[in-house]
Amino acid sequence: MSDDIVFKLTAEIFKTLSHPARVKILRTLEQEERCVCEIIEVLDIEQSNLSQHLSILKKQGIIDSRKDGQKVIYRIVSKSVLDLINAAERMLGEQIGYNQGILKYLK
């Protein structure tokens, strides 16, 4: 596989994670699988909007679903996505610390 393809596919993963609702969905599914009704309660968004986000995550192969009677249950397939989210949150913390340091210096 050429480097260009790897770079493109890597960028697609980050593009998939680029919406706050999708990150929140993944955090909701972090500990256990959940039905759509539970995810809607946590995110407080319209079902049609949630369905779009779930579809994007599923298309990327990050989550999967199964039917349980009338319910659709979602789970994270690729747990390494949580490592990416954790790394981004650590980076955010570092940036906040750095910016606070600059502000203290400027005062």
Helices and strands as residue ranges (DSSP letters): H 3-16, H 20-29, E 34-35, H 36-43, H 47-59, E 63-68, E 71-76, H 80-106
